[in-house]
Amino acid sequence: MPTSTATAETPDLARENAVFRKVVLRIVPFLILCYVFSYLDRVNVGFAKLQMSDELGLSEAAYGLGAGLFFIGYFLFEVPSNLMLQRVGARTWIARIMITWGLVSGAFSFVTSETMFYVLRFLLGAAEAGFYPGVILYCTYWFPSHRRARVIAMFMSAIPVAGIFGNPLSGWIMDRFHGVNGWQGWQWMFLLEAIPALLIGVATLFYLDNGVRGAKWLSDEEKNIVEAAIAQDTAHQKHGRILDGFRDPKVWLMCLIYFCFVMGQYALTFWMPTFVKSTGIKDNLTIGVLSAVPFLSALVAMNLFGRSADKRRERRWHLIVPSLMGAVGFSLAAGWSGSTVLSLIALSFAAAGVLTCAPLFWSLPTAFLSGPAAAAGLAVINSVGNLAGFVSPYMIGGLKDATGSTSLPMYVLALSLVVGAGAVLTTKKQVVNR
């Protein structure tokens, strides 16, 4: 712990809280904005499917494969990207990620074949690799673990926010711009929704700081308070080398847990418009508005659970409960697929549970990883876990083609969440409840 000033050693709690509020207000809203467009550009293919599949002749399985190929590129480039972020700094690398993925996302406007669709989905994953774990790593530079669950929950509010605003926006663009200058609605959607990522990527170069010492908006006293809190929090952490991020068995347990949660997460984001359409809704804007409803429930739930987890400094049951909520939601959705109202209720319950798991999950690995081991370990967990983003949509598409029903995939997703909850139960209290 720093000992240069008395303030740094024993900061008054009220003063410390005020400093961290300042840090939150400076950093978190901007990161949320970045992630909203990251997530929107990643999953807007779910809306494009409503028109693009027929025009390109994509089967359900072919669409699922293309949606999932994003995560193969993501998997292959995740660890190198996160290590590069630590080397060159968050500001430069996050800006590079955003500008690159914006260019690739816009290129989807020119897709004319199944093969081109596959290639661009892979390239989009490679371009975006490192953004999410990079932000999680970046948060460890600014917040001790007992403040991190709430911060990460706020950051991950971008997922339901992207659904709440992005789904109606995507539906509106596809209806409003369909046929303009000879382009289809889905082509305009990809182009227009890629532009914000490019603009925010440039803004990142001027707005983000690489660490506490470089923050001109903090006084020396405030920097000392932040650094002292983080030093005290990380004093128990033993890992520091890159290889430790690969060797620790707890890292691979985290991979299993995250894989189970991501199965449910991307089932919702890639297939939500299709789920809603299957209940009898035809208009794209209406589908977009109704698809936003489950994300509203998720926005409330994930922030309530995040606050509760930080207040009680408890992680395991705050993960187990929402994962089981998600399992119940998917199971109910399987039986209520014939009713729009009942389906939305079930999907809202599923979304509230599944999307709450992700921000709370990241407080587990960041509680025992630090230094280069954190850069490697977080990237490993995120890349392996996100392979479920490949498995989930491909599994749903394949089962839909084979059975013509969404019920069986829903039950598989529910089982995945139950397995994840069981894996969380095996973690040790002293490791995760900090």
LINQUI-V863810 format. One record per residue. RES is the residue in one small letter. SS is DSSP state (H for helix, E for strand, L for the rest). NEAR is the number of other ideal C-beta (glycine too) atoms within 10 Angstrom. D_CENTER is the distance of its C-alpha to the mean C-alpha in whole Angstrom. Layout:
BEGIN
((RES SS NEAR D_CENTER) (RES SS NEAR D_CENTER))
END
This chain:
BEGIN
((m L 12 33) (p L 15 34) (t L 8 38) (s L 11 39) (t L 14 39) (a H 9 39) (t H 17 37) (a H 20 34) (e H 13 36) (t L 11 36) (p L 20 34) (d L 10 34) (l H 8 32) (a H 8 32) (r H 13 32) (e H 19 29) (n H 12 27) (a H 12 28) (v H 20 27) (f H 19 23) (r H 10 23) (k H 16 24) (v H 20 22) (v H 16 19) (l H 10 20) (r H 16 21) (i H 22 17) (v H 19 15) (p H 12 15) (f H 15 15) (l H 21 12) (i H 17 11) (l H 15 13) (c H 26 11) (y H 21 8) (v H 23 9) (f H 25 11) (s H 26 9) (y H 22 7) (l H 26 11) (d H 26 12) (r H 27 10) (v H 28 11) (n L 26 14) (v H 27 16) (g H 25 16) (f H 30 18) (a H 26 20) (k H 24 21) (l H 20 23) (q H 18 26) (m H 24 25) (s H 18 25) (d H 9 29) (e H 13 30) (l H 19 29) (g L 10 30) (l L 19 27) (s L 14 27) (e H 21 24) (a H 18 24) (a H 18 24) (y H 28 21) (g H 26 19) (l H 20 20) (g H 28 19) (a H 27 15) (g H 26 15) (l H 23 17) (f H 28 14) (f H 28 12) (i H 18 16) (g H 22 16) (y H 27 13) (f H 21 14) (l H 15 18) (f H 19 17) (e H 29 14) (v H 24 16) (p H 12 19) (s H 24 17) (n H 29 15) (l H 17 19) (m H 18 20) (l H 26 18) (q H 21 20) (r H 11 23) (v H 12 23) (g L 17 21) (a H 19 18) (r H 19 19) (t H 16 21) (w H 22 18) (i H 24 15) (a H 21 18) (r H 20 19) (i H 26 15) (m H 27 15) (i H 18 18) (t H 19 18) (w H 26 15) (g H 25 17) (l H 16 20) (v H 21 19) (s H 28 17) (g H 18 21) (a H 17 23) (f H 24 21) (s H 17 24) (f H 12 27) (v L 23 26) (t L 9 29) (s L 11 28) (e H 16 26) (t H 10 27) (m H 15 25) (f H 24 22) (y H 17 22) (v H 16 22) (l H 23 20) (r H 24 17) (f H 20 18) (l H 19 18) (l H 24 15) (g H 26 13) (a H 21 16) (a H 27 15) (e H 27 12) (a L 29 12) (g L 28 12) (f H 26 10) (y H 26 7) (p H 28 9) (g H 24 12) (v H 25 10) (i H 24 10) (l H 21 14) (y H 24 15) (c H 19 14) (t H 21 17) (y H 16 19) (w H 23 20) (f L 24 19) (p L 19 21) (s H 22 19) (h H 17 21) (r H 21 19) (r H 25 16) (a H 28 14) (r H 22 15) (v H 23 14) (i H 25 10) (a H 26 10) (m H 19 12) (f H 25 9) (m H 29 6) (s H 24 9) (a H 21 8) (i H 28 6) (p H 28 10) (v H 21 12) (a H 25 11) (g H 29 12) (i H 21 15) (f H 15 16) (g H 27 15) (n H 30 16) (p H 19 20) (l H 20 20) (s H 30 19) (g H 25 22) (w H 16 24) (i H 24 24) (m H 25 25) (d H 15 28) (r H 13 29) (f L 18 29) (h L 16 30) (g L 9 33) (v H 11 33) (n H 7 35) (g H 6 35) (w L 16 31) (q L 17 29) (g H 23 26) (w H 28 23) (q H 24 25) (w H 19 25) (m H 29 21) (f H 25 20) (l H 18 22) (l H 15 22) (e H 22 18) (a H 22 18) (i H 13 20) (p H 17 18) (a H 26 16) (l H 18 19) (l H 13 21) (i H 21 18) (g H 21 18) (v H 13 22) (a H 15 21) (t H 22 19) (l H 14 22) (f H 8 24) (y H 14 22) (l L 21 20) (d L 19 22) (n L 17 22) (g L 15 23) (v L 17 25) (r L 11 28) (g L 12 27) (a L 19 26) (k L 6 29) (w L 9 28) (l L 19 29) (s L 12 32) (d H 12 34) (e H 13 34) (e H 21 30) (k H 18 29) (n H 21 31) (i H 25 30) (v H 25 26) (e H 19 27) (a H 22 29) (a H 21 27) (i H 21 24) (a H 13 27) (q H 13 28) (d H 20 25) (t H 17 25) (a L 9 29) (h L 13 28) (q L 16 26) (k L 10 28) (h L 21 26) (g L 13 26) (r L 12 26) (i L 17 24) (l L 11 25) (d H 19 25) (g H 27 21) (f H 14 22) (r H 13 25) (d L 19 24) (p H 7 24) (k H 19 21) (v H 22 19) (w H 15 19) (l H 17 19) (m H 27 16) (c H 20 15) (l H 17 17) (i H 26 15) (y H 27 11) (f H 22 13) (c H 26 14) (f H 28 11) (v H 27 9) (m H 29 12) (g H 29 12) (q H 25 9) (y H 26 9) (a H 28 13) (l H 29 12) (t H 30 11) (f H 26 13) (w H 26 16) (m H 25 16) (p H 25 19) (t H 21 21) (f H 24 21) (v H 24 22) (k H 19 24) (s L 16 26) (t L 17 27) (g L 10 29) (i L 16 28) (k L 8 29) (d L 12 28) (n H 26 25) (l H 17 24) (t H 16 25) (i H 25 23) (g H 27 20) (v H 17 21) (l H 25 21) (s H 29 18) (a H 22 17) (v H 19 18) (p H 31 16) (f H 26 13) (l H 16 16) (s H 22 17) (a H 30 13) (l H 23 13) (v H 13 16) (a H 22 16) (m H 28 12) (n H 18 14) (l H 13 18) (f H 24 17) (g H 25 15) (r H 14 18) (s H 15 20) (a H 25 19) (d H 21 20) (k H 11 23) (r H 11 24) (r L 13 23) (e L 16 22) (r L 24 19) (r H 20 20) (w H 15 21) (h H 23 18) (l H 28 16) (i H 19 19) (v H 16 19) (p H 25 16) (s H 27 16) (l H 16 19) (m H 22 19) (g H 34 16) (a H 26 19) (v H 16 22) (g H 28 20) (f H 29 20) (s H 21 23) (l H 19 24) (a H 27 23) (a H 20 25) (g H 14 28) (w L 19 27) (s L 18 26) (g L 10 30) (s L 13 29) (t H 16 27) (v H 10 27) (l H 15 27) (s H 24 24) (l H 21 22) (i H 18 23) (a H 24 21) (l H 26 18) (s H 19 18) (f H 23 18) (a H 29 16) (a H 31 13) (a H 25 14) (g H 27 14) (v H 34 11) (l H 29 9) (t H 32 11) (c H 30 11) (a H 22 7) (p H 25 8) (l H 28 12) (f H 27 11) (w H 27 11) (s H 28 14) (l H 26 16) (p H 27 16) (t L 26 16) (a L 23 19) (f L 22 21) (l L 28 20) (s L 22 21) (g H 18 22) (p H 18 22) (a H 23 21) (a H 26 18) (a H 26 17) (a H 25 18) (g H 32 17) (l H 27 13) (a H 27 13) (v H 23 15) (i H 29 13) (n H 27 10) (s H 24 12) (v H 20 14) (g H 26 11) (n L 25 10) (l L 19 13) (a H 23 13) (g H 28 11) (f H 23 14) (v H 19 16) (s H 29 15) (p H 31 16) (y H 22 19) (m H 21 20) (i H 29 20) (g H 26 22) (g H 16 24) (l H 20 25) (k H 21 25) (d H 14 28) (a H 11 30) (t H 11 30) (g L 8 29) (s L 13 28) (t L 20 24) (s H 16 25) (l H 15 25) (p H 22 22) (m H 28 21) (y H 16 23) (v H 17 21) (l H 28 18) (a H 22 19) (l H 15 21) (s H 26 18) (l H 27 17) (v H 17 20) (v H 16 20) (g H 28 17) (a H 24 19) (g H 14 22) (a H 21 20) (v H 26 19) (l H 11 23) (t L 10 24) (t L 19 23) (k L 10 25) (k H 10 25) (q H 9 27) (v H 15 24) (v H 21 21) (n L 19 22) (r L 19 23))
END
